[in-house]
Amino acid sequence: MAAAIGIDIGGTRLRAARVSGGVIEARAVADSSRDPSVVMARLLDLVAQVRDDTVRALGIGVPGQVQAATRRVWSGGYVDLAGFDFAAEVESATGLPVTIENDATMALLGEAAYGAARGQDNVVMLTIGTGIGGAVLEQGQVLRGRGSAGQLGHLCVDPNGRACVCGRIGCVETVSSGTAFGVHLAEAGLPARTRAQDLLAREDTAARAVIQAWAAPLRAAIDSLIATCNPDCVVIGGGAGAAAVAALATVPARASWFDAPVIAASLGDDAGVIGSAVTALRNRPRKRAVLVNGVPASGKSGVARALSDATGWPILGLDTIKNPFLTVLPPGDRLFNRTLGRASYAAIFDLVADAPQGTTVIIDAWFGFQPLETLTGHIARAGLTDLAEVWCHAPAETVGARYATRLGSRPAGHPGADYVPELIALAQRAAPTGLAPRFDVDTGTPLDLAALTAWLHSLP
């Protein structure tokens, strides 16, 4: 299965992971730096540590404002990568297609794909760490505004508050981030190593005051976001996310017209690298084919049609290409039919080769009528990067009966009734190609189209 490398650039650590199917297969960590050249060198070293020959793309979560469409960093915080074409330089150095997003956006996409927000289309996420990041998912899509919406750490919670690095006053980041927690500790005369969990276990006034100063502004920001975005849930993540969720319990939300659950991220510090990898795989230059496979009369064409109607993906069918020739050319024998079938088979992949990147096609054919090496050669020639196989089957006698009933509607040149016993024997021994993830369809029972499309959309 194709993998991608996800990288999370934080103020304290640089994290990298090789991810396949949402599972981290290898990971590496290095210290962060304020110097972009140091960050670049360490990032490339991390890539080298986790890369293998399954890696197809690289995704990077970057602090600050990011224009994802142009892959440019507009502004940064602790690590400012705005002064050069960061994505292009990484791409040149690694030879991998690179996707960049704001780091909180990557964390949200990770939680939406495999974590606490899985199955939710409308989500607000706040990441509590050195600063506060944020991102919004609206109807399953990242909310971008003019390009970099979602800077939720800069919601104003106190117009007379502390100055923020963004140039404004009273941003929630100045009072509810991990850095701000340290400031509250210092102002209360408490040791710098004191943890939020330690204070939550205490009953004294100083402990309560620090937790209140840290959590109350965060609660105000969350309440505003719920009223504004009407999300399914608000996810709190980042290095200090679990502590922040615990602290929020001391500042319960007021009864209001506006409500949504506030939940802890489930992927922890891995949300950013998982989200970066998932997004990189989705965004990489790709050309996909769904091989709807099965012997003649296995029901594959009906499955292909239903899938096309549900997804909008076009069908390239072996018979669709072959039948017009059988209609206009003089009738031929079995050899002629097979020769025309081989040419039509090649034509399908010629059409795919000419299709632009980003294309997904459904190929409706019995792929077993040619050697597997022929198929793999066609796939390579067409430039296909992603495959899925839908294996259509039914009891052999059912397949034979179906073929017999449609003989009158087939163009001359297709095998006749004498082919039925041969087809029954073929149906008994036929097997899928084994070249791709597979979904089995028993065409003797109603098609579970929802399950099929969900499976296809779950593939990386």
C-alpha positions as CSV (number, residue, x, y, z in Angstrom):
1,M,0.0,0.0,0.0
2,A,1.2,3.5,-0.8
3,A,2.6,5.5,2.1
4,A,3.4,9.1,2.7
5,I,5.7,11.0,5.1
6,G,4.0,13.5,7.4
7,I,6.0,16.2,9.1
8,D,4.8,18.5,11.9
9,I,6.9,21.6,12.4
10,G,6.4,22.8,16.0
11,G,8.1,25.4,18.2
12,T,9.8,22.7,20.3
13,R,10.0,19.6,18.1
14,L,10.1,18.6,14.5
15,R,8.2,15.3,14.0
16,A,8.2,13.0,11.0
17,A,6.4,9.7,10.4
18,R,5.9,7.3,7.5
19,V,2.2,6.6,7.5
20,S,0.1,4.1,5.5
21,G,-3.6,3.6,6.0
22,G,-3.5,5.8,9.0
23,V,-0.9,3.6,10.8
24,I,2.5,5.0,11.7
25,E,5.2,2.6,10.3
26,A,8.3,4.6,11.3
27,R,8.9,7.9,13.1
28,A,11.7,10.3,13.9
29,V,12.1,13.5,16.0
30,A,14.5,16.4,16.1
31,D,14.6,19.7,18.0
32,S,13.1,22.7,16.3
33,S,14.9,26.0,15.7
34,R,14.1,29.6,14.9
35,D,16.6,29.4,12.0
36,P,14.8,28.3,8.8
37,S,18.0,26.9,7.3
38,V,18.4,24.7,10.4
39,V,14.8,23.6,10.2
40,M,15.3,22.7,6.5
41,A,18.4,20.6,7.1
42,R,16.8,18.7,10.1
43,L,13.6,18.2,8.1
44,L,15.5,16.5,5.2
45,D,17.4,14.3,7.7
46,L,14.1,13.2,9.2
47,V,12.7,12.4,5.8
48,A,15.8,10.2,5.1
49,Q,15.3,8.4,8.4
50,V,11.7,7.3,7.7
51,R,11.6,7.0,3.9
52,D,11.3,3.7,2.1
53,D,10.3,2.7,-1.4
54,T,6.6,2.8,-0.5
55,V,6.6,6.5,0.0
56,R,4.8,8.5,-2.7
57,A,4.4,11.9,-1.2
58,L,5.3,14.3,1.6
59,G,3.0,16.5,3.7
60,I,4.2,19.3,6.0
61,G,2.2,21.1,8.7
62,V,3.7,24.6,9.0
63,P,3.0,27.1,11.8
64,G,1.5,30.5,10.7
65,Q,-0.5,31.5,7.7
66,V,-0.3,29.2,4.7
67,Q,-1.8,29.6,1.3
68,A,-2.3,25.9,0.5
69,A,-3.3,26.5,-3.1
70,T,0.0,28.2,-4.0
71,R,2.1,26.3,-1.3
72,R,3.4,29.6,0.1
73,V,3.9,30.5,3.8
74,W,2.7,34.0,4.4
75,S,3.7,34.4,8.0
76,G,5.1,32.3,10.8
77,G,5.5,32.3,14.5
78,Y,8.4,30.7,16.3
79,V,9.5,29.1,13.1
80,D,9.1,31.6,10.3
81,L,9.3,30.0,6.8
82,A,7.8,32.9,4.9
83,G,11.0,34.3,3.4
84,F,11.5,31.6,0.7
85,D,9.7,29.0,-1.4
86,F,9.8,26.4,1.3
87,A,7.7,23.7,-0.4
88,A,9.5,24.0,-3.7
89,E,12.9,23.6,-2.0
90,V,11.8,20.5,-0.1
91,E,10.3,19.0,-3.3
92,S,13.5,19.6,-5.1
93,A,15.6,18.1,-2.4
94,T,13.5,15.0,-1.9
95,G,12.0,14.3,-5.3
96,L,8.6,13.8,-3.7
97,P,5.4,15.8,-4.4
98,V,5.0,18.2,-1.4
99,T,1.8,19.4,0.2
100,I,1.9,22.1,2.9
101,E,-0.9,23.3,5.2
102,N,-1.1,25.2,8.4
103,D,-0.1,22.8,11.2
104,A,-3.5,22.9,12.9
105,T,-5.2,22.2,9.7
106,M,-3.1,19.1,9.3
107,A,-4.0,18.0,12.8
108,L,-7.7,18.5,12.1
109,L,-7.5,16.5,8.9
110,G,-5.8,13.7,10.9
111,E,-8.5,13.7,13.5
112,A,-11.2,13.8,10.8
113,A,-9.6,10.8,9.0
114,Y,-8.7,8.6,11.9
115,G,-9.3,10.3,15.2
116,A,-11.9,11.9,17.4
117,A,-13.6,13.7,14.6
118,R,-14.0,10.7,12.3
119,G,-17.3,10.8,10.5
120,Q,-18.0,14.4,11.4
121,D,-18.3,17.0,8.6
122,N,-18.4,20.2,10.6
123,V,-15.6,20.5,13.1
124,V,-13.6,23.2,14.9
125,M,-10.2,22.3,16.2
126,L,-7.9,24.2,18.5
127,T,-4.3,23.0,19.0
128,I,-2.8,24.1,22.3
129,G,1.0,24.2,22.3
130,T,3.7,26.8,22.1
131,G,0.9,29.0,20.6
132,I,-2.7,28.2,19.7
133,G,-3.5,27.0,16.2
134,G,-6.9,26.4,14.8
135,A,-8.8,25.1,11.8
136,V,-12.4,24.6,10.7
137,L,-14.0,21.9,8.7
138,E,-17.2,23.0,7.0
139,Q,-19.3,20.3,5.2
140,G,-16.2,18.2,5.0
141,Q,-14.0,20.9,3.4
142,V,-11.4,23.1,5.1
143,L,-12.7,26.6,5.6
144,R,-10.2,28.9,3.8
145,G,-11.7,32.3,3.3
146,R,-9.3,34.2,1.1
147,G,-6.7,31.5,1.6
148,S,-5.7,31.2,5.2
149,A,-8.8,31.2,7.4
150,G,-8.7,29.4,10.7
151,Q,-6.2,31.4,12.7
152,L,-8.3,30.7,15.8
153,G,-5.5,31.5,18.3
154,H,-6.0,35.1,17.4
155,L,-9.6,35.4,18.5
156,C,-9.8,38.4,20.8
157,V,-10.9,37.4,24.3
158,D,-9.7,40.6,26.1
159,P,-9.5,44.0,24.2
160,N,-7.4,45.3,27.1
161,G,-5.2,42.3,27.3
162,R,-1.7,41.3,26.4
163,A,0.0,42.2,23.2
164,C,0.3,39.3,20.7
165,V,3.0,38.6,18.1
166,C,0.3,39.1,15.4
167,G,0.2,42.8,16.3
168,R,-3.2,42.7,18.0
169,I,-4.2,42.9,21.7
170,G,-5.9,40.2,23.8
171,C,-5.6,37.1,21.5
172,V,-6.6,33.9,23.2
173,E,-3.0,32.6,22.4
174,T,-1.6,35.2,24.8
175,V,-3.4,33.7,27.8
176,S,-4.4,30.1,27.0
177,S,-1.4,28.6,25.1
178,G,1.3,26.4,26.7
179,T,3.6,29.4,26.7
180,A,0.9,31.5,28.4
181,F,0.6,28.8,31.1
182,G,4.2,29.3,31.9
183,V,3.6,33.1,32.2
184,H,0.7,32.5,34.6
185,L,3.0,30.3,36.7
186,A,5.7,32.9,36.9
187,E,3.2,35.6,37.8
188,A,1.8,33.5,40.6
189,G,5.3,32.7,41.9
190,L,5.0,29.0,41.2
191,P,7.8,26.8,39.9
192,A,8.2,26.7,36.1
193,R,8.0,22.9,36.0
194,T,4.6,22.9,37.6
195,R,2.1,21.0,35.4
196,A,-1.6,21.8,34.9
197,Q,-2.4,18.3,36.2
198,D,-0.6,19.2,39.4
199,L,-2.6,22.4,39.9
200,L,-5.9,20.6,39.1
201,A,-5.2,18.3,42.0
202,R,-4.8,21.1,44.4
203,E,-7.4,23.2,46.3
204,D,-5.4,26.3,47.2
205,T,-6.2,29.8,45.9
206,A,-2.9,30.1,43.9
207,A,-3.5,26.9,41.9
208,R,-7.1,27.8,41.2
209,A,-6.2,31.3,40.1
210,V,-3.7,30.0,37.5
211,I,-6.1,27.4,36.1
212,Q,-8.8,30.1,35.9
213,A,-6.6,32.5,34.2
214,W,-5.5,29.9,31.7
215,A,-8.8,28.1,31.0
216,A,-11.5,30.8,31.2
217,P,-10.3,32.7,28.1
218,L,-10.1,29.5,26.2
219,R,-13.7,28.7,27.2
220,A,-14.8,32.2,26.0
221,A,-13.1,31.5,22.6
222,I,-14.7,28.1,22.3
223,D,-18.2,29.6,23.1
224,S,-17.7,32.2,20.4
225,L,-16.6,29.5,17.9
226,I,-19.6,27.3,18.6
227,A,-22.0,30.3,18.1
228,T,-20.2,31.3,14.9
229,C,-19.6,27.9,13.2
230,N,-22.3,25.6,14.7
231,P,-20.0,22.6,14.6
232,D,-20.7,18.9,15.3
233,C,-17.9,19.1,17.8
234,V,-14.9,21.1,19.0
235,V,-11.7,19.1,19.2
236,I,-8.9,20.2,21.5
237,G,-5.4,18.9,20.6
238,G,-1.8,19.8,20.6
239,G,0.9,19.1,23.2
240,A,-1.1,20.8,26.0
241,G,-4.5,19.7,24.6
242,A,-5.3,17.0,27.2
243,A,-4.4,19.4,30.0
244,A,-6.5,22.1,28.5
245,V,-9.5,19.8,28.3
246,A,-9.1,18.9,31.9
247,A,-8.8,22.6,32.9
248,L,-11.9,23.5,30.9
249,A,-13.9,21.2,33.2
250,T,-13.3,23.8,35.9
251,V,-14.9,26.5,33.7
252,P,-18.1,24.8,32.5
253,A,-20.0,26.3,29.5
254,R,-23.0,28.4,30.4
255,A,-26.5,27.3,29.3
256,S,-27.0,28.9,25.9
257,W,-28.8,28.7,22.6
258,F,-25.5,27.4,21.2
259,D,-24.0,24.1,22.1
260,A,-21.6,21.5,20.8
261,P,-19.5,18.9,22.6
262,V,-15.9,19.8,23.4
263,I,-13.7,16.7,23.1
264,A,-10.0,15.8,23.4
265,A,-8.1,14.8,20.3
266,S,-7.5,11.1,20.2
267,L,-4.4,11.0,18.1
268,G,-2.3,13.1,20.5
269,D,0.9,14.5,19.1
270,D,0.5,12.1,16.1
271,A,-2.5,14.1,14.7
272,G,-0.2,16.5,12.8
273,V,2.0,13.8,11.1
274,I,-1.0,11.6,10.3
275,G,-3.0,14.5,8.9
276,S,0.0,15.6,6.9
277,A,0.6,12.2,5.4
278,V,-3.1,11.6,4.6
279,T,-3.4,15.0,2.9
280,A,-0.2,14.4,0.9
281,L,-1.5,11.1,-0.4
282,R,-4.8,12.7,-1.4
283,N,-3.1,15.7,-3.1
284,R,-0.3,14.0,-4.9
285,P,-0.4,13.8,-8.7
286,R,-2.4,10.7,-9.3
287,K,-4.4,8.7,-11.8
288,R,-6.8,6.1,-10.5
289,A,-8.6,3.1,-11.9
290,V,-11.3,0.9,-10.3
291,L,-11.0,-2.5,-12.0
292,V,-14.5,-4.0,-12.0
293,N,-13.5,-7.5,-12.8
294,G,-15.3,-10.8,-13.4
295,V,-15.9,-13.4,-16.0
296,P,-18.5,-12.7,-18.7
297,A,-22.1,-12.6,-17.3
298,S,-20.7,-12.2,-13.7
299,G,-22.8,-9.0,-13.3
300,K,-19.8,-6.7,-13.4
301,S,-21.3,-4.2,-15.9
302,G,-24.3,-3.6,-13.6
303,V,-21.9,-3.0,-10.7
304,A,-19.8,-0.6,-12.8
305,R,-22.9,1.3,-13.9
306,A,-24.2,1.7,-10.4
307,L,-20.8,2.8,-9.2
308,S,-20.5,5.3,-12.0
309,D,-23.9,6.8,-11.3
310,A,-22.9,7.2,-7.6
311,T,-19.5,8.7,-8.1
312,G,-19.6,10.4,-11.5
313,W,-16.5,8.4,-12.6
314,P,-16.6,7.4,-16.3
315,I,-16.7,3.8,-17.4
316,L,-14.3,2.3,-19.9
317,G,-15.8,-1.0,-20.9
318,L,-14.2,-3.7,-23.0
319,D,-17.5,-4.5,-24.8
320,T,-18.3,-0.8,-25.2
321,I,-15.2,-0.4,-27.3
322,K,-15.4,-3.8,-29.1
323,N,-19.1,-4.0,-29.9
324,P,-19.3,-1.2,-32.5
325,F,-16.6,-3.0,-34.5
326,L,-18.5,-6.3,-34.2
327,T,-21.6,-4.4,-35.5
328,V,-20.1,-2.9,-38.6
329,L,-17.5,-5.6,-39.5
330,P,-18.4,-9.0,-41.1
331,P,-18.9,-11.7,-38.6
332,G,-15.7,-13.5,-37.5
333,D,-14.7,-16.5,-35.6
334,R,-13.5,-16.9,-32.0
335,L,-10.0,-15.9,-32.9
336,F,-11.3,-12.7,-34.5
337,N,-13.3,-11.9,-31.4
338,R,-10.3,-12.5,-29.1
339,T,-8.0,-10.4,-31.4
340,L,-10.5,-7.6,-31.3
341,G,-10.8,-8.0,-27.6
342,R,-7.0,-7.6,-27.2
343,A,-7.0,-4.5,-29.3
344,S,-9.9,-3.0,-27.3
345,Y,-8.2,-3.9,-24.0
346,A,-5.1,-1.9,-25.2
347,A,-7.3,0.9,-26.3
348,I,-8.8,1.3,-22.9
349,F,-5.4,2.0,-21.4
350,D,-4.4,4.3,-24.3
351,L,-7.4,6.4,-23.3
352,V,-6.3,6.4,-19.7
353,A,-2.8,7.4,-20.7
354,D,-4.2,10.4,-22.5
355,A,-6.3,11.4,-19.5
356,P,-5.1,14.2,-17.2
357,Q,-3.7,13.8,-13.7
358,G,-6.5,13.6,-11.2
359,T,-8.6,11.3,-13.3
360,T,-10.5,8.4,-11.8
361,V,-11.9,5.8,-14.2
362,I,-13.9,2.6,-13.9
363,I,-12.7,-0.2,-16.2
364,D,-15.3,-2.9,-16.8
365,A,-13.6,-6.0,-18.2
366,W,-12.8,-9.6,-17.6
367,F,-9.1,-9.1,-16.8
368,G,-8.3,-12.8,-16.8
369,F,-8.6,-13.2,-20.6
370,Q,-5.0,-12.0,-21.0
371,P,-1.9,-12.8,-19.0
372,L,-1.3,-10.8,-15.8
373,E,1.9,-9.4,-17.3
374,T,-0.1,-7.8,-20.1
375,L,-2.3,-6.0,-17.6
376,T,0.6,-4.8,-15.5
377,G,2.3,-3.5,-18.7
378,H,-0.9,-1.6,-19.6
379,I,-1.2,-0.2,-16.1
380,A,2.4,1.1,-16.2
381,R,1.9,2.6,-19.7
382,A,-1.2,4.4,-18.7
383,G,0.5,6.1,-15.8
384,L,-1.9,4.7,-13.2
385,T,-0.8,5.4,-9.7
386,D,-3.7,3.9,-7.7
387,L,-5.8,0.8,-8.3
388,A,-8.7,-0.8,-6.6
389,E,-10.4,-4.0,-7.6
390,V,-14.1,-4.9,-7.4
391,W,-14.3,-8.7,-7.8
392,C,-17.8,-9.7,-9.2
393,H,-18.8,-13.3,-8.9
394,A,-21.9,-15.5,-8.8
395,P,-22.5,-19.3,-8.7
396,A,-21.1,-20.8,-11.9
397,E,-24.5,-22.2,-13.0
398,T,-26.0,-18.7,-12.5
399,V,-23.3,-17.2,-14.7
400,G,-23.9,-19.7,-17.4
401,A,-27.7,-19.2,-17.3
402,R,-27.2,-15.4,-17.6
403,Y,-25.0,-15.7,-20.6
404,A,-27.5,-18.0,-22.3
405,T,-30.4,-15.6,-21.8
406,R,-28.6,-12.6,-23.4
407,L,-27.4,-14.4,-26.5
408,G,-30.0,-12.8,-28.7
409,S,-29.1,-9.3,-27.7
410,R,-25.3,-9.6,-28.4
411,P,-23.7,-8.5,-31.7
412,A,-22.7,-11.3,-34.0
413,G,-19.1,-12.3,-33.3
414,H,-19.5,-13.0,-29.6
415,P,-19.3,-16.7,-28.7
416,G,-22.7,-18.5,-28.9
417,A,-24.5,-21.2,-26.9
418,D,-21.6,-23.7,-27.2
419,Y,-19.6,-21.4,-25.0
420,V,-21.8,-21.8,-22.0
421,P,-20.2,-25.0,-20.6
422,E,-16.8,-23.5,-21.1
423,L,-17.9,-20.3,-19.2
424,I,-19.3,-22.4,-16.3
425,A,-16.0,-24.1,-16.0
426,L,-14.2,-20.7,-16.2
427,A,-16.4,-19.2,-13.5
428,Q,-15.5,-22.1,-11.2
429,R,-11.8,-21.4,-11.4
430,A,-11.6,-17.7,-12.0
431,A,-9.8,-15.5,-9.5
432,P,-9.2,-11.7,-9.0
433,T,-6.0,-10.1,-10.2
434,G,-4.6,-9.6,-6.7
435,L,-2.9,-6.4,-7.9
436,A,-4.9,-4.0,-5.7
437,P,-7.1,-3.7,-2.6
438,R,-10.2,-5.8,-3.3
439,F,-13.9,-5.5,-2.6
440,D,-15.9,-8.7,-3.3
441,V,-19.4,-8.4,-4.8
442,D,-21.7,-11.4,-4.9
443,T,-24.0,-10.4,-7.8
444,G,-26.5,-13.0,-6.8
445,T,-27.5,-10.7,-3.9
446,P,-28.4,-6.9,-3.9
447,L,-25.4,-4.6,-4.3
448,D,-24.5,-2.7,-1.1
449,L,-23.5,0.4,-3.1
450,A,-23.1,2.5,0.0
451,A,-20.5,0.0,1.4
452,L,-18.7,-0.1,-1.9
453,T,-18.4,3.6,-2.3
454,A,-17.4,4.1,1.3
455,W,-14.7,1.5,0.9
456,L,-13.4,3.2,-2.2
457,H,-13.3,6.6,-0.5
458,S,-11.5,5.2,2.5
459,L,-8.5,4.1,0.3
460,P,-5.5,6.4,0.6
